Amino acid sequence: MKKQAMEFCERLGIEYSEGLLPYYERGLKHYRSEGLRIFDSDRLRRINKKYNIFRTLLDRVLEAGEIIQKNPDLVLYNYIAREVIADKVPFNKLLSLPDRGCVETDHSVTYAILSHLEDAIARLEKRNLPLEIISDTLGGIESEMIAYFEFNGRYGTRGYVGWYSLFLHGEIIRVGRLQYQFIKFSSPVRVFRKGDDVAVLMDGVDMHKKGMLFGSLGQCDEEGKYFADIKEEGNAVTGYRANRYGEVDPEPVTLVGYSEPLKRGDTVLAIHITNSEPFNFELVQASFAAADEFFPQYYPDVEVKGYFAHSWVLEKRLRDIMGRDTNITRLADMFVGIPTKGNQHGAYMYLFGVEQGTPAEALPERSSMQRAVKKYLQDGNYFYDKAGIRLI
């Protein structure tokens, strides 16, 4: 069986690993017993008729299935992928298929993903979630296909399998304009509150005097490095506090009489913003208001302490760069900033639609925001991905 699995990988250009073998065996067993059932178009139409998961791309998905099922190796690939997704195993480490710029690779894993729809729906219906929420949540599959098109000029699912798994396993729920993911708070900070003042102190981490975690772009020199920890005495805590930009000043501050409403390991809701729809701050506000009521009602067994974000849209210097408020700066203002080991991946990918490392002078200028951030980068600055917390 191992030799057979290795030959399968060689034909598809997959790097074989021992961890793949049990999934190959399981997938082959199902392929032999189910044949082309995984590509059942009538099943997919029935599901979509009730749940409206695909609003525009169903025909493209069905056409892709017709093409893929002509290749026995790709049919088997989907059965193997189905098993990997079921076990929540890191997908790309086992089944990374080379991109050949065609339907067969763009949609190589689409039907493995869609094979889990009934289980995903059952999981959400067990919570008695409204039909609209189920439809919007699983509609994230189509949203990511659209995002794939924006980066590749073709629709597909390749490369996003881990993200799709979160929808399928009920770990992401969409409420209004935003998607919410259950995660454990893990930032190297402690969060304190006194009245309306929420303070973030760095907790046992190397910082740079310019404000970000040591090792961030442009903040790697040993001369600027210092260690930020927290000292407690009675009802006072002393440490290095994040400022209004979500960066840290290298001078300690002392807080007196603050409580600690959020600790590492507590559950928070990470927010995600689909880029397949226009961004409107009023819709974001409405989503938060709805989420404040939705999650206690439908997830009473999960104690959520706040909302979390990690994104280029949390770069609060954008207001200075633009010289005015935008929908994005208004969203950022809803969060208390947390510095990270900052890179520029988010801005390059989602604002400019290019790979990080693209020369600043080559960045597109199709919007006022692109023009402003491009000039900021050309002036030798960095536009960091940052994090933020919004307590409930």
DALINSUL-V492358 format. One record per pair of residues at least 12 apart in sequence whose ideal C-beta (glycine too) atoms are under 10 Angstrom apart, sorted by the first residue. I is the first residue (numbers start at 1). J is the second residue. If there is no record, write none. Layout:
I:J + I:J
//
This chain:
1:21 + 1:22 + 1:24 + 1:25 + 1:28 + 2:16 + 2:18 + 2:20 + 2:21 + 2:24 + 2:25 + 4:21 + 4:24 + 4:25 + 4:28 + 5:17 + 5:18 + 5:20 + 5:21 + 5:22 + 5:23 + 5:24 + 5:25 + 5:27 + 5:28 + 5:80 + 6:20 + 6:21 + 6:24 + 7:73 + 8:20 + 8:24 + 8:27 + 8:28 + 8:72 + 8:73 + 8:76 + 8:77 + 8:80 + 9:24 + 9:73 + 9:77 + 9:94 + 9:95 + 9:97 + 11:71 + 11:72 + 11:73 + 12:71 + 12:73 + 12:74 + 12:76 + 12:77 + 12:95 + 12:97 + 12:98 + 12:104 + 12:105 + 12:108 + 13:96 + 13:97 + 13:98 + 13:99 + 13:100 + 13:105 + 14:73 + 14:77 + 14:80 + 14:94 + 14:95 + 14:96 + 14:97 + 14:98 + 15:93 + 15:94 + 15:95 + 15:96 + 15:98 + 16:94 + 17:93 + 17:94 + 17:95 + 19:84 + 19:89 + 19:90 + 19:93 + 19:94 + 20:80 + 20:84 + 20:89 + 20:93 + 20:94 + 20:95 + 21:94 + 22:83 + 22:84 + 22:87 + 23:79 + 23:80 + 23:81 + 23:82 + 23:83 + 23:84 + 23:85 + 23:86 + 23:87 + 23:89 + 23:94 + 23:95 + 24:76 + 24:77 + 24:79 + 24:80 + 24:83 + 24:94 + 24:95 + 25:80 + 25:83 + 26:79 + 26:80 + 26:82 + 26:83 + 26:84 + 26:86 + 26:87 + 27:75 + 27:76 + 27:77 + 27:78 + 27:79 + 27:80 + 27:81 + 27:82 + 27:83 + 27:84 + 27:95 + 27:112 + 28:76 + 28:79 + 28:80 + 29:79 + 29:83 + 30:76 + 30:78 + 30:79 + 30:80 + 30:82 + 30:83 + 30:115 + 31:72 + 31:75 + 31:76 + 31:77 + 31:78 + 31:79 + 31:80 + 31:82 + 32:76 + 32:79 + 33:79 + 34:75 + 34:79 + 34:115 + 35:69 + 35:75 + 36:65 + 36:68 + 36:69 + 36:70 + 36:72 + 36:75 + 36:78 + 36:111 + 37:79 + 37:115 + 38:65 + 38:68 + 38:69 + 38:75 + 38:78 + 38:79 + 38:81 + 38:82 + 38:111 + 38:112 + 38:114 + 38:115 + 39:62 + 39:64 + 39:65 + 39:66 + 39:68 + 39:69 + 39:75 + 39:78 + 39:110 + 39:111 + 39:114 + 39:115 + 40:65 + 40:111 + 40:114 + 40:115 + 41:58 + 41:61 + 41:62 + 41:63 + 41:65 + 41:66 + 43:114 + 43:115 + 43:117 + 43:118 + 44:58 + 44:61 + 44:62 + 44:65 + 44:111 + 44:114 + 44:115 + 44:117 + 45:58 + 45:62 + 47:114 + 47:117 + 47:118 + 47:121 + 47:138 + 48:61 + 48:62 + 48:114 + 48:117 + 48:135 + 48:138 + 48:142 + 50:121 + 50:131 + 50:134 + 50:135 + 51:117 + 51:120 + 51:121 + 51:124 + 51:131 + 51:132 + 51:134 + 51:135 + 51:136 + 51:137 + 51:138 + 51:139 + 52:131 + 52:132 + 52:134 + 52:135 + 52:136 + 52:138 + 52:139 + 52:142 + 53:114 + 53:117 + 53:120 + 53:121 + 53:134 + 53:135 + 53:136 + 53:137 + 53:138 + 53:139 + 53:140 + 53:141 + 53:142 + 53:167 + 54:114 + 54:138 + 54:139 + 54:141 + 54:142 + 54:145 + 55:135 + 55:139 + 55:142 + 55:143 + 56:142 + 56:145 + 56:146 + 56:155 + 56:276 + 57:141 + 57:142 + 57:143 + 57:145 + 57:146 + 57:149 + 57:155 + 58:142 + 60:103 + 60:107 + 60:110 + 60:142 + 60:145 + 60:149 + 60:154 + 60:155 + 60:156 + 61:107 + 61:110 + 61:111 + 61:114 + 61:141 + 61:142 + 61:145 + 61:155 + 61:157 + 63:103 + 63:107 + 64:103 + 64:104 + 64:106 + 64:107 + 64:108 + 64:110 + 64:111 + 64:155 + 64:156 + 64:157 + 65:78 + 65:103 + 65:107 + 65:110 + 65:111 + 65:114 + 66:103 + 67:102 + 67:103 + 67:104 + 67:107 + 68:103 + 68:104 + 68:105 + 68:106 + 68:107 + 68:108 + 68:109 + 68:110 + 68:111 + 69:111 + 70:104 + 71:104 + 71:108 + 73:104 + 74:97 + 74:104 + 74:105 + 74:107 + 74:108 + 74:109 + 74:111 + 75:111 + 77:95 + 77:97 + 77:104 + 77:108 + 77:109 + 77:111 + 77:112 + 78:107 + 78:108 + 78:109 + 78:110 + 78:111 + 78:112 + 78:113 + 78:114 + 78:115 + 79:111 + 79:112 + 79:115 + 80:94 + 80:95 + 80:109 + 80:112 + 81:94 + 81:95 + 81:97 + 81:108 + 81:109 + 81:110 + 81:111 + 81:112 + 81:113 + 81:115 + 81:161 + 82:109 + 82:111 + 82:112 + 82:113 + 82:114 + 82:115 + 82:116 + 83:112 + 83:115 + 84:109 + 84:112 + 84:161 + 84:165 + 85:109 + 85:112 + 85:113 + 85:115 + 85:116 + 85:161 + 85:162 + 85:164 + 85:165 + 85:168 + 85:169 + 86:112 + 86:115 + 86:116 + 86:119 + 86:165 + 86:168 + 86:169 + 87:165 + 88:162 + 88:165 + 88:166 + 88:168 + 88:169 + 88:171 + 89:162 + 89:165 + 90:161 + 90:162 + 90:165 + 91:109 + 91:112 + 91:159 + 91:160 + 91:161 + 91:162 + 91:163 + 91:164 + 91:165 + 92:158 + 92:159 + 92:161 + 92:162 + 95:108 + 95:109 + 95:112 + 95:161 + 96:158 + 96:159 + 96:161 + 97:109 + 97:158 + 97:159 + 98:158 + 99:152 + 99:156 + 99:158 + 99:159 + 100:158 + 101:152 + 101:153 + 101:154 + 102:154 + 102:156 + 103:154 + 103:155 + 103:156 + 104:158 + 105:154 + 105:156 + 105:158 + 105:159 + 106:145 + 106:148 + 106:149 + 106:152 + 106:154 + 106:155 + 106:156 + 106:157 + 106:158 + 106:159 + 107:145 + 107:148 + 107:154 + 107:155 + 107:156 + 107:157 + 107:158 + 108:156 + 108:157 + 108:158 + 108:161 + 109:156 + 109:157 + 109:158 + 109:159 + 109:160 + 109:161 + 109:164 + 110:141 + 110:145 + 110:155 + 110:156 + 110:157 + 110:158 + 110:164 + 111:157 + 112:157 + 112:161 + 112:164 + 113:141 + 113:144 + 113:157 + 113:160 + 113:161 + 113:164 + 113:165 + 113:167 + 113:168 + 114:138 + 114:141 + 114:157 + 114:164 + 114:168 + 115:168 + 116:164 + 116:165 + 116:167 + 116:168 + 116:169 + 117:138 + 117:141 + 117:167 + 117:168 + 119:168 + 119:169 + 119:170 + 120:134 + 120:137 + 120:138 + 120:141 + 120:164 + 120:165 + 120:167 + 120:168 + 120:169 + 120:170 + 121:134 + 121:135 + 121:137 + 121:138 + 121:168 + 121:170 + 122:170 + 123:168 + 123:169 + 123:170 + 123:171 + 124:137 + 124:138 + 124:167 + 124:170 + 124:173 + 124:298 + 126:170 + 127:170 + 127:173 + 127:297 + 127:298 + 127:299 + 127:301 + 128:297 + 128:298 + 129:170 + 129:173 + 129:175 + 129:294 + 129:297 + 129:298 + 129:299 + 130:294 + 130:298 + 132:174 + 132:175 + 132:176 + 133:173 + 133:174 + 133:175 + 133:176 + 133:290 + 133:294 + 133:298 + 134:173 + 134:174 + 135:174 + 136:173 + 136:174 + 136:175 + 136:176 + 136:177 + 136:179 + 136:274 + 137:167 + 137:170 + 137:172 + 137:173 + 137:174 + 137:175 + 137:179 + 137:180 + 138:164 + 138:167 + 138:168 + 138:172 + 138:174 + 139:167 + 139:174 + 139:274 + 139:276 + 140:163 + 140:164 + 140:166 + 140:167 + 140:172 + 140:173 + 140:174 + 140:179 + 140:272 + 140:274 + 140:276 + 141:157 + 141:160 + 141:163 + 141:164 + 141:167 + 141:168 + 142:155 + 142:274 + 142:276 + 143:167 + 143:174 + 143:179 + 143:272 + 143:274 + 143:275 + 143:276 + 143:277 + 144:156 + 144:157 + 144:159 + 144:160 + 144:163 + 144:164 + 144:167 + 144:274 + 144:275 + 144:276 + 145:157 + 145:160 + 145:164 + 145:276 + 146:274 + 146:275 + 146:276 + 146:277 + 147:160 + 147:163 + 147:274 + 147:275 + 147:276 + 147:349 + 147:350 + 148:160 + 149:276 + 150:275 + 150:276 + 150:349 + 150:350 + 150:353 + 151:349 + 151:350 + 151:353 + 151:354 + 151:355 + 163:181 + 163:272 + 166:179 + 166:181 + 166:182 + 166:272 + 167:179 + 167:181 + 170:182 + 171:183 + 171:270 + 172:269 + 172:270 + 172:272 + 173:269 + 173:291 + 173:294 + 173:295 + 173:298 + 173:299 + 174:272 + 174:274 + 174:287 + 174:291 + 175:269 + 175:286 + 175:287 + 175:288 + 175:289 + 175:290 + 175:291 + 175:292 + 175:293 + 175:294 + 175:295 + 175:298 + 176:283 + 176:284 + 176:285 + 176:286 + 176:287 + 176:288 + 176:289 + 176:290 + 176:291 + 176:294 + 177:271 + 177:273 + 177:274 + 177:277 + 177:278 + 177:279 + 177:280 + 177:281 + 177:282 + 177:283 + 177:284 + 177:285 + 177:286 + 177:287 + 177:288 + 177:290 + 178:269 + 178:271 + 178:272 + 178:273 + 178:274 + 178:283 + 178:284 + 178:286 + 178:287 + 178:288 + 178:290 + 178:291 + 178:307 + 178:309 + 178:331 + 179:269 + 179:270 + 179:271 + 179:272 + 179:273 + 179:274 + 179:287 + 180:268 + 180:269 + 180:270 + 180:271 + 180:272 + 180:287 + 180:288 + 180:291 + 180:294 + 180:295 + 180:304 + 180:307 + 180:308 + 181:268 + 181:269 + 181:270 + 181:271 + 181:272 + 181:308 + 182:267 + 182:268 + 182:269 + 182:270 + 182:295 + 182:299 + 182:302 + 182:304 + 183:267 + 183:268 + 183:269 + 183:270 + 183:308 + 183:310 + 184:264 + 184:265 + 184:266 + 184:267 + 184:268 + 184:308 + 185:262 + 185:263 + 185:264 + 185:265 + 185:266 + 185:267 + 185:268 + 185:270 + 185:305 + 185:306 + 185:308 + 185:389 + 186:264 + 186:265 + 186:266 + 186:268 + 186:308 + 187:200 + 187:202 + 187:203 + 187:205 + 187:262 + 187:264 + 187:268 + 187:308 + 187:310 + 187:338 + 187:339 + 187:340 + 187:387 + 187:388 + 187:389 + 188:202 + 188:203 + 188:204 + 188:205 + 188:206 + 188:207 + 188:213 + 188:228 + 188:264 + 188:338 + 188:339 + 188:340 + 188:341 + 189:201 + 189:202 + 189:203 + 189:204 + 189:205 + 189:228 + 189:230 + 189:239 + 189:240 + 189:241 + 189:242 + 189:248 + 189:262 + 189:264 + 189:336 + 189:338 + 189:339 + 189:387 + 189:389 + 190:202 + 190:203 + 190:204 + 190:230 + 190:232 + 190:237 + 190:239 + 190:258 + 190:260 + 190:262 + 190:263 + 190:264 + 191:203 + 191:242 + 191:258 + 191:259 + 191:260 + 191:261 + 191:262 + 191:263 + 191:264 + 191:266 + 191:305 + 191:306 + 191:336 + 191:338 + 191:389 + 191:391 + 192:230 + 192:237 + 192:239 + 192:241 + 192:255 + 192:257 + 192:258 + 192:259 + 192:260 + 192:261 + 192:262 + 193:255 + 193:258 + 193:259 + 193:260 + 193:261 + 193:262 + 193:336 + 193:391 + 194:255 + 194:256 + 194:257 + 194:258 + 194:259 + 195:257 + 195:258 + 197:255 + 197:258 + 197:336 + 198:242 + 198:258 + 198:261 + 198:262 + 198:306 + 198:335 + 198:336 + 198:389 + 198:390 + 198:391 + 199:237 + 199:239 + 199:241 + 199:242 + 199:253 + 199:255 + 199:258 + 199:336 + 200:239 + 200:240 + 200:241 + 200:242 + 200:243 + 200:246 + 200:248 + 200:262 + 200:336 + 200:337 + 200:338 + 200:339 + 200:387 + 200:388 + 200:389 + 201:228 + 201:229 + 201:230 + 201:237 + 201:238 + 201:239 + 201:240 + 201:241 + 201:242 + 201:248 + 201:252 + 201:253 + 201:255 + 201:258 + 201:260 + 202:227 + 202:228 + 202:229 + 202:230 + 202:239 + 202:240 + 202:241 + 202:242 + 202:248 + 202:252 + 202:338 + 202:339 + 203:228 + 203:229 + 203:230 + 203:239 + 203:240 + 203:264 + 204:227 + 204:228 + 204:229 + 204:230 + 204:239 + 205:227 + 205:228 + 205:229 + 205:240 + 205:248 + 205:339 + 205:341 + 206:225 + 206:226 + 206:227 + 206:228 + 206:341 + 207:219 + 207:224 + 207:225 + 207:226 + 207:227 + 207:228 + 207:240 + 207:247 + 207:248 + 207:249 + 207:250 + 207:339 + 208:220 + 208:221 + 208:222 + 208:223 + 208:224 + 208:225 + 208:226 + 208:247 + 208:248 + 208:250 + 208:339 + 208:341 + 208:342 + 209:221 + 209:223 + 209:224 + 209:225 + 209:226 + 209:248 + 209:249 + 209:250 + 209:251 + 210:224 + 210:247 + 210:248 + 210:250 + 210:382 + 211:224 + 211:242 + 211:243 + 211:245 + 211:246 + 211:247 + 211:248 + 211:249 + 211:250 + 211:339 + 211:342 + 211:384 + 212:245 + 212:246 + 212:247 + 212:248 + 212:339 + 212:340 + 212:341 + 212:342 + 212:343 + 212:382 + 212:384 + 212:386 + 213:228 + 213:247 + 213:248 + 213:338 + 213:339 + 213:340 + 213:341 + 213:342 + 214:226 + 214:227 + 214:228 + 214:341 + 215:341 + 215:342 + 215:343 + 216:247 + 216:339 + 216:340 + 216:341 + 216:342 + 216:343 + 216:344 + 216:382 + 216:384 + 216:385 + 217:341 + 217:342 + 217:343 + 217:344 + 217:356 + 217:382 + 217:383 + 217:384 + 218:342 + 218:380 + 218:381 + 218:382 + 218:384 + 219:247 + 219:339 + 219:341 + 219:342 + 219:382 + 219:384 + 224:250 + 226:240 + 226:248 + 226:250 + 227:240 + 228:240 + 228:241 + 228:248 + 228:250 + 228:252 + 228:339 + 229:252 + 230:252 + 230:255 + 231:252 + 231:254 + 233:254 + 233:256 + 234:256 + 234:257 + 235:255 + 235:256 + 235:257 + 235:258 + 235:259 + 236:254 + 236:255 + 236:256 + 236:257 + 236:258 + 237:253 + 237:254 + 237:255 + 237:256 + 237:257 + 237:258 + 237:260 + 238:252 + 238:253 + 238:254 + 238:255 + 238:256 + 239:252 + 239:253 + 239:254 + 239:255 + 240:252 + 240:253 + 240:339 + 241:253 + 241:254 + 241:255 + 242:336 + 242:337 + 242:338 + 242:339 + 242:386 + 242:387 + 242:388 + 242:389 + 243:316 + 243:337 + 243:339 + 244:316 + 244:317 + 244:319 + 244:333 + 244:336 + 244:337 + 245:315 + 245:316 + 245:317 + 245:319 + 245:320 + 245:332 + 245:337 + 245:339 + 245:384 + 245:386 + 246:314 + 246:315 + 246:316 + 246:317 + 246:332 + 246:335 + 246:336 + 246:337 + 246:338 + 246:339 + 246:340 + 246:342 + 246:384 + 246:386 + 246:387 + 246:388 + 247:316 + 247:317 + 247:337 + 247:338 + 247:339 + 247:342 + 247:384 + 247:386 + 248:337 + 248:338 + 248:339 + 261:305 + 261:306 + 261:391 + 261:392 + 262:305 + 262:306 + 262:308 + 262:389 + 262:391 + 262:392 + 263:305 + 266:303 + 266:304 + 266:305 + 266:306 + 267:299 + 267:302 + 267:303 + 267:304 + 267:305 + 267:306 + 267:308 + 268:304 + 268:305 + 268:306 + 268:307 + 268:308 + 268:309 + 268:389 + 268:390 + 268:391 + 268:392 + 269:288 + 269:291 + 269:295 + 269:299 + 269:302 + 269:304 + 269:305 + 269:306 + 269:307 + 269:308 + 269:309 + 269:390 + 269:392 + 270:307 + 270:308 + 270:309 + 270:310 + 270:311 + 270:387 + 271:284 + 271:287 + 271:288 + 271:291 + 271:307 + 271:308 + 271:309 + 271:310 + 271:311 + 271:313 + 271:331 + 271:334 + 271:335 + 271:388 + 271:390 + 272:309 + 272:310 + 272:311 + 273:287 + 273:309 + 273:311 + 273:313 + 273:328 + 273:331 + 273:350 + 275:349 + 275:350 + 275:353 + 278:327 + 279:313 + 279:326 + 279:327 + 279:328 + 279:331 + 280:327 + 281:325 + 281:326 + 281:327 + 281:328 + 281:329 + 281:330 + 281:331 + 281:333 + 281:334 + 282:327 + 282:330 + 283:327 + 284:327 + 284:328 + 284:330 + 284:331 + 284:334 + 285:330 + 285:331 + 285:334 + 288:307 + 288:331 + 288:334 + 288:390 + 288:392 + 291:304 + 291:307 + 291:392 + 292:304 + 292:307 + 292:392 + 295:392 + 296:392 + 303:392 + 304:392 + 305:389 + 305:391 + 305:392 + 306:335 + 306:336 + 306:388 + 306:389 + 306:390 + 306:391 + 306:392 + 307:334 + 307:335 + 307:388 + 307:389 + 307:390 + 307:391 + 307:392 + 308:335 + 308:338 + 308:387 + 308:388 + 308:389 + 308:390 + 309:331 + 309:332 + 309:334 + 309:335 + 309:337 + 309:338 + 309:386 + 309:387 + 309:388 + 309:389 + 309:390 + 310:338 + 310:340 + 310:346 + 310:385 + 310:386 + 310:387 + 310:388 + 311:328 + 311:331 + 311:332 + 311:335 + 311:346 + 311:347 + 311:350 + 311:385 + 311:386 + 311:387 + 311:388 + 312:328 + 312:342 + 312:343 + 312:344 + 312:345 + 312:346 + 312:347 + 312:348 + 312:349 + 312:350 + 312:351 + 312:373 + 312:383 + 312:384 + 312:385 + 312:386 + 313:326 + 313:327 + 313:328 + 313:329 + 313:331 + 313:332 + 313:335 + 313:346 + 313:347 + 313:350 + 313:351 + 313:385 + 313:386 + 313:388 + 314:328 + 314:331 + 314:332 + 314:334 + 314:335 + 314:337 + 314:338 + 314:340 + 314:346 + 314:384 + 314:385 + 314:386 + 314:387 + 314:388 + 315:328 + 315:329 + 315:332 + 315:337 + 315:342 + 315:344 + 315:346 + 315:347 + 315:351 + 315:373 + 315:376 + 315:382 + 315:383 + 315:384 + 315:385 + 315:386 + 316:328 + 316:329 + 316:332 + 316:333 + 316:335 + 316:337 + 316:384 + 316:386 + 316:388 + 317:329 + 317:332 + 317:373 + 317:376 + 317:381 + 317:382 + 317:383 + 317:384 + 317:386 + 318:332 + 318:347 + 318:351 + 318:369 + 318:372 + 318:373 + 318:376 + 318:383 + 319:332 + 319:333 + 320:372 + 320:376 + 321:369 + 321:372 + 321:373 + 321:375 + 321:376 + 321:377 + 321:381 + 321:383 + 322:368 + 322:369 + 322:371 + 322:372 + 322:373 + 322:376 + 323:372 + 324:368 + 324:372 + 326:368 + 326:369 + 326:372 + 328:351 + 328:369 + 331:388 + 332:386 + 332:388 + 333:388 + 334:388 + 334:390 + 335:386 + 335:387 + 335:388 + 335:389 + 335:390 + 335:391 + 336:387 + 336:388 + 336:389 + 336:390 + 336:391 + 337:386 + 337:387 + 337:388 + 337:389 + 338:386 + 338:387 + 338:388 + 338:389 + 339:384 + 339:386 + 339:387 + 340:384 + 340:385 + 340:386 + 340:387 + 340:388 + 341:384 + 341:385 + 342:382 + 342:383 + 342:384 + 342:385 + 342:386 + 342:387 + 343:356 + 343:382 + 343:383 + 343:384 + 343:385 + 344:356 + 344:357 + 344:358 + 344:373 + 344:377 + 344:382 + 344:383 + 344:384 + 344:385 + 345:357 + 345:384 + 345:385 + 346:383 + 346:384 + 346:385 + 346:386 + 347:363 + 347:369 + 347:370 + 347:373 + 347:376 + 347:377 + 347:382 + 347:383 + 347:384 + 347:385 + 348:363 + 348:373 + 348:377 + 348:383 + 348:385 + 349:385 + 350:385 + 351:363 + 351:364 + 351:367 + 351:369 + 351:370 + 351:373 + 351:374 + 351:383 + 352:364 + 352:365 + 352:366 + 352:367 + 352:369 + 352:370 + 352:373 + 352:374 + 352:377 + 352:383 + 353:366 + 353:370 + 358:377 + 359:377 + 359:378 + 360:373 + 360:374 + 360:375 + 360:376 + 360:377 + 360:378 + 360:379 + 360:380 + 360:381 + 361:374 + 361:377 + 361:378 + 362:374 + 363:375 + 363:377 + 363:378
//
